[in-house]
Every structure is written in C-alpha cells, then in structure tokens.
C-alpha cells in the first residue's frame, strides 16, 4: 500500500529545508569564495551542492522508506573558509572535492576505510573541527565592533528568536541581515535579473598539497562531524539504515556536484532530527515523506540560488561572516565539549585545537591537517608512555 505525505510531514520537510539552507548557505558561500572561486563559480557551486543534496535525500528516503535527510558539509565549508585559497587556484580545490567524493564512495565499499576514520579518537576529530570553526565563530563579535547597529541587530535577533525556537534563530538572523543589506547597500541587477545561476563547468586539477591539505581534512570532518552524527540521529529515532549505501550515494552526488564547484554532501544532523522525530508524523513509517519534501524544496531553492549569491557578493563581508559565525556556534560548542570530555585524550585534543586554530600551514598544506597529525601523534606518544 502506497502511503501519502501527511500535512505534518510536509510542514516538517519545508521547515527542515528552510533551516538547512537559510541557516548555513552563508558558510558555503564564504568557504567557496575563500577557496578561490569567482562569484560565478560560487553561484554555480551553491546551486550544484544544493540540488545534489536534494536529489540524494529524495533517493535515499524513497529507497529505505526512512527519513534520511542529506545536507551539504557545513564543517567542510568552514574548513575551506579557514584554510584560504587552495594553492594553484580553484581548479585544484575542485580536484580535492572530487577526491573527497571518491573517498566517501570508497568508505561505503571498503569497510576498513570507514573504520579507519571512525578509529580516530572522537575528541581529537572534534578538536580539529573546533579549531576550524573558531575564526568564523569570532565574526559576530567583530561585526558588533566594526558595525555596532547592524551587528547588534543581527545578534539580538538570533538571541531573541533562539529563546523562542532555537532552530529558527539563524534563519531569522539571515532575514534581518538581508533587510539591513537591502536598505544600506546597492543591490546588483543580477539579484533581480538572474535568479537561476549559470552552471560553470570547472576542469579539475590535482596536486599532493591539495590532496593532503584540502581533500583529506574535508573527508575527515565530513565523516566525523556529519555522517557519523547523522547516523546517530537516525538510530536515536529507531531507524537503522545500512551505512554503506548511504556513503556510496552521498559520495556519488559529491562527485556529480564537484565539477560545478560543489564541495561535499553528507547525512544531515539538525534537519535529520526535524524530519525523523515524532513532530514530523505520529506514524514512524510515514516520516520519510518529510525528508522527501525537504529534498524537493532543496532542488527548487538550488535552481534560484543565483539571487542569494549575488546578494551576498554585494553585502559587507563582516555582516555575512557574522551570520555564518552564528550558524556555527552550536557546532563549535558541541565540538569543544566533546574535545575536552575525555581526560585521557584532553591534552592531545588541546594540541589539535591550537595547531588547527593557529591557521599556520606548512609545505602549502593548511593547519587543519597538521592539527590532526599533531593530536594523533601526541595521543599515541602518551599511550606508549603509559604502557
């Protein structure tokens, strides 16, 4: 018997799409720009990754009849924003995106690869993520100092709405920021004339530095900060899908989006909770429609994402970074708490955090990779000393 989406499931899916896109698209735009993308390439990348995560979630939800929500890698975008331009240009970043997609697919085929990532101590992986997020999370404070009225309006909106309903806090801050930008900044004609961005096909280039400095950290944070927690959310709501097919699906869609500038797609966590919980539908077996609706909404939003990209390009960078920082505060708090939670890995986590947050790279490889290496090495040395 074929089920039908209930009004609750439709509402939950639409809210999830609004929260998922509105709460973090500024992070994606900032990350792609920092990696060296031109405005046209940023618009193409945002469209590609949004459409990819929409179709990925639709296919997975219909296949398993479970509310499997898919999102872009927000920590991955934050990693790109903190690492800066990829050596050699944006085409090398695109090559790194392709490698990330291949690694995600391989994790679904070669189980030891996925287990190797899972074997990285969670506090150390969380410390690397916290170090990546620190700079962006400081942006709201800087925005208040540089532009007090606009910065305070955005921050206070986030705070007040968050007291009422937390998941709507960042989207509300985005709306207020948009109103301020529209009132104080000349808006380019592209916002009104070009809703649909032109896809830009980018020929990938590959280098060892981009592999080690961008692809591997992007893969690790996507697995550790998105895919594994996303599975935990599904399990907590009594859903047990196979991990392998999910990784193969999201890896394949990452590969499809990468040539157009999309960085990575993966299991969602926040929107997964919105679609998988009892508020989405009293009938547990019918909640998958919420994730399907969310996916459809992502595809439609992706098709008109050109206006959002052009609007952001015209906005004061400090205000956009402030909104992105607010969107990442929850992730920063959770990763910091996890990083310091275990006494036996606390020092290694601190080393990882400090090296990553320093932003200092070596041999053309950003600090996130060296932070992870330093933390793992410190942890192994400590274990050997204790033994």
MOTA-V328027 format. One record per backbone hydrogen bond with DSSP energy under -0.5 kcal/mol. CO is the residue of the C=O (numbers start at 0). NH is the residue of the N-H. If there is no record, write none. Layout:
# MOTA-V328027
co:CO nh:NH
co:CO nh:NH
This chain:
# MOTA-V328027
co:5 nh:9
co:6 nh:10
co:7 nh:11
co:8 nh:12
co:9 nh:13
co:10 nh:14
co:11 nh:15
co:12 nh:16
co:13 nh:17
co:14 nh:18
co:15 nh:19
co:16 nh:20
co:17 nh:21
co:18 nh:22
co:20 nh:23
co:20 nh:24
co:23 nh:26
co:23 nh:27
co:24 nh:28
co:25 nh:29
co:26 nh:30
co:27 nh:31
co:28 nh:32
co:29 nh:33
co:30 nh:34
co:31 nh:36
co:32 nh:35
co:34 nh:85
co:37 nh:41
co:38 nh:42
co:39 nh:43
co:40 nh:44
co:41 nh:45
co:42 nh:46
co:43 nh:47
co:44 nh:48
co:45 nh:49
co:46 nh:50
co:47 nh:51
co:48 nh:52
co:49 nh:53
co:50 nh:54
co:51 nh:55
co:52 nh:56
co:53 nh:57
co:54 nh:58
co:55 nh:59
co:56 nh:60
co:57 nh:61
co:58 nh:62
co:59 nh:63
co:60 nh:64
co:60 nh:65
co:65 nh:67
co:66 nh:68
co:68 nh:267
co:70 nh:265
co:71 nh:73
co:72 nh:76
co:73 nh:77
co:74 nh:78
co:75 nh:79
co:76 nh:80
co:77 nh:81
co:78 nh:82
co:79 nh:83
co:85 nh:88
co:88 nh:91
co:88 nh:92
co:89 nh:93
co:90 nh:94
co:90 nh:204
co:91 nh:95
co:92 nh:96
co:93 nh:97
co:94 nh:98
co:95 nh:99
co:96 nh:100
co:97 nh:101
co:98 nh:102
co:99 nh:103
co:100 nh:104
co:101 nh:105
co:102 nh:106
co:103 nh:107
co:104 nh:107
co:104 nh:108
co:105 nh:108
co:105 nh:109
co:108 nh:110
co:109 nh:112
co:109 nh:113
co:110 nh:114
co:111 nh:115
co:112 nh:116
co:113 nh:117
co:114 nh:118
co:115 nh:119
co:116 nh:119
co:120 nh:123
co:120 nh:124
co:121 nh:125
co:122 nh:126
co:123 nh:127
co:124 nh:128
co:125 nh:129
co:126 nh:130
co:127 nh:131
co:128 nh:132
co:129 nh:133
co:130 nh:134
co:132 nh:136
co:133 nh:137
co:134 nh:137
co:135 nh:138
co:137 nh:141
co:138 nh:142
co:139 nh:143
co:140 nh:144
co:141 nh:145
co:142 nh:146
co:146 nh:150
co:147 nh:151
co:148 nh:152
co:149 nh:153
co:150 nh:154
co:151 nh:155
co:152 nh:156
co:153 nh:157
co:154 nh:158
co:155 nh:159
co:156 nh:160
co:157 nh:161
co:158 nh:162
co:159 nh:163
co:160 nh:163
co:160 nh:164
co:164 nh:167
co:165 nh:168
co:167 nh:171
co:168 nh:172
co:169 nh:173
co:170 nh:174
co:171 nh:175
co:172 nh:176
co:173 nh:177
co:174 nh:178
co:175 nh:179
co:176 nh:180
co:177 nh:181
co:178 nh:182
co:179 nh:183
co:180 nh:184
co:187 nh:190
co:187 nh:191
co:188 nh:191
co:188 nh:192
co:189 nh:193
co:194 nh:196
co:194 nh:305
co:194 nh:306
co:198 nh:200
co:199 nh:201
co:200 nh:202
co:206 nh:210
co:207 nh:211
co:208 nh:212
co:209 nh:213
co:209 nh:214
co:210 nh:215
co:213 nh:217
co:214 nh:218
co:215 nh:219
co:216 nh:220
co:217 nh:221
co:218 nh:222
co:219 nh:223
co:220 nh:224
co:221 nh:225
co:221 nh:226
co:222 nh:227
co:225 nh:229
co:226 nh:230
co:227 nh:231
co:228 nh:232
co:229 nh:233
co:230 nh:234
co:231 nh:235
co:232 nh:236
co:233 nh:236
co:233 nh:238
co:234 nh:237
co:241 nh:245
co:242 nh:246
co:243 nh:247
co:244 nh:248
co:245 nh:249
co:246 nh:250
co:247 nh:251
co:248 nh:252
co:249 nh:253
co:250 nh:254
co:251 nh:255
co:252 nh:256
co:253 nh:257
co:254 nh:258
co:256 nh:259
co:256 nh:261
co:257 nh:260
co:258 nh:201
co:263 nh:72
co:265 nh:70
co:268 nh:272
co:269 nh:273
co:270 nh:274
co:271 nh:275
co:272 nh:276
co:276 nh:279
co:276 nh:280
co:281 nh:283
co:282 nh:285
co:283 nh:286
co:285 nh:288
co:286 nh:289
co:286 nh:290
co:287 nh:291
co:288 nh:292
co:289 nh:293
co:290 nh:294
co:291 nh:295
co:292 nh:296
co:293 nh:297
co:294 nh:298
co:295 nh:299
co:296 nh:300
co:297 nh:301
co:298 nh:302
co:299 nh:303
co:300 nh:303
co:301 nh:304
co:303 nh:306
co:304 nh:308
co:305 nh:309
co:306 nh:310
co:307 nh:311
co:308 nh:312
co:309 nh:313
co:310 nh:314
co:311 nh:314
co:315 nh:318
co:315 nh:319
co:316 nh:320
co:317 nh:321
co:318 nh:322
co:319 nh:323
co:320 nh:324
co:321 nh:325
co:322 nh:326
co:323 nh:327
co:324 nh:327
co:324 nh:328
co:325 nh:328
co:327 nh:331
co:328 nh:332
co:329 nh:333
co:330 nh:334
co:331 nh:335
co:332 nh:336
co:333 nh:337
co:334 nh:338
co:335 nh:339
co:337 nh:340
co:340 nh:342
co:341 nh:344
co:341 nh:345
co:342 nh:345
co:344 nh:348
co:345 nh:349
co:346 nh:350
co:347 nh:351
co:348 nh:352
co:349 nh:353
co:350 nh:354
co:351 nh:355
co:352 nh:356
co:353 nh:357
co:354 nh:358
co:354 nh:359
co:355 nh:358
co:361 nh:364
co:364 nh:361
co:365 nh:368
co:365 nh:369
co:366 nh:370
co:367 nh:371
co:368 nh:372
co:369 nh:373
co:370 nh:374
co:371 nh:375
co:372 nh:376
co:373 nh:377
co:374 nh:378
co:375 nh:379
co:376 nh:380
co:377 nh:381
co:378 nh:382
co:379 nh:383
co:380 nh:384
co:381 nh:385
co:382 nh:386
